[in-house]
Amino acid sequence: MQSKVLLKKLKQMERKANGKRRQYVFFGKPSRAELAKLPEGARVIIFVGEDEIPD
């Protein structure tokens, strides 16, 4: 549970740091709704497999 809270906080910090830049970071597979909100030509980084890392 604690790792999920930390990942959420990290996502918020990433969004704030990126500001108006066109770079986005996702942890896990993003939904179609999330991808639809991104501007055209945005750079996306997706991290998968963090659930397999033991706490």
GISUL-V717603 format. One line per field, one symbol per residue. ss: DSSP state (A for helix, B for strand, O for the rest). burial: I if it has 16 or more other C-alpha atoms within 10 Angstrom, else O. Layout:
ss = ???
burial = ???
//
This chain:
ss = OAAAAAAAAAAAAAAAAAOOOOBBBBBOOOOAAAAAAOOOOOBBBBBOOAAAOOO
burial = OOOOOOOOOOIOOOOOOOOOOOIIIIIOOOOOOOOOOOOOOOOOOOOOOOOOOOO
//
